[in-house]
Amino acid sequence: MAEMGSKGVTAGKIASNVQKKLTRAQEKVLQKLGKADETKDEQFEQCVQNFNKQLTEGTRLQKDLRTYLTSVKAMHEASKKLNECLQEVYEPDWPGRDEANKIAENNDLLWMDYHQKLVDQALLTMDTYLGQFPDIKSRIAKRGRKLVDYDSARHHYESLQTAKKKDEAKIAKAEEELIKAQKVFEEMNVDLQEELPSLWNSRVGFYVNTFQSIAGLEENFHKEMSKLNQSLSDVLLSLEKQHGSNTFTIKAQPSDNAPAKGNKSPSPPPDGSPAATPEIRVNHEPEPAGVATPGAALPKSPSQPAEASEVAGGTRPAAGAQEPGETAASEAASSSLPAVVVETFSGTVNGAVEGGSGAGRLDLPPGFMFKVQAQHDYTATDTDELQLKAGDVVLVIPFQNPEEQDEGWLMGVKESDWNQHRELEKCRGVFPENFTERVQ
């Protein structure tokens, strides 16, 4: 019996709820069609708009704060990996190893503490702040339903009063339902009228406290992190002082890996290549300034006839022809200079003087010094470098600013590019000297 009674109560509640929904739906339709007036409260509607705006802003702030915490966690992991790398490369005999490890541990603890404080003082406070919105949102919706019930009861009571045939019993019952609906609505309305403005005003203090906490935590974190970074810098500086005499050069394969850029450090060519073999000069006497550089114009000397000097200065005889002074110059040079120097001198005189100064040559770039030929392929890694293939001939020119020249690097223009374009600004570039061999 009790079970049936329980079922009866449940069925009664369901039927009552269904009836309420139908009545509300009918009332809303009549209001939209303009056949029934609707009770409105503009002040309350403004409060509801503020509430929705506040909820949207708070939800976005919570989302962005979680993103910030995720970023802090990612930075923590990256910093931890970086410190682990330092510990691995720090050799046991280097000074400051224990201090570096201790700094890494403190760094890890500092990140963890920063993340946890952000969670406690910002994220949890944010969650608590947003936790009150769902209940109020539900009450606002319920107030809207009770307002429709009140309007429906009011319209029903008014229709019974204006009917031609009045039924006092129905009118009395309708009045009773109206009073009940009005009471329920007003109780909820009054509570929300007090809470919504108070909640809206609370946002200012909440935002201030939240961002003050974040700013304070971040400031303290960076102060402590700065101290750790300074300590690490001091440890590494001590290591540098004790190992300051060592030179660490980054080397790479000539074809695949480009030389390190910063202060350019050219990569060594393969072993056994001409460029890898030290240049040997045999000279029993101080070389004159004009003879020291192969290919440079030779000055006149007591043992050198005028005709040879003119040829060295840029006057090239026809192919197969031999000036009368050439034989005398060669013989005189042979009697007074070692074989290597004589060979260089003879090659300069008889070899069309292509290695001479380009100051008076229209077919060579301004400032031309000498030619080199690439012995290996070189892949350029920057826009200011030349791309070389083995066999390319490069016309070497001076740097516009000598201070920009790095050790082991030359400035030049490929002979093929110069012959085609004749534009120095467009064609010139730097290249590693040890990938080439001087030809003139």
Disulfide bonds with the S-S distance in Angstrom:
none
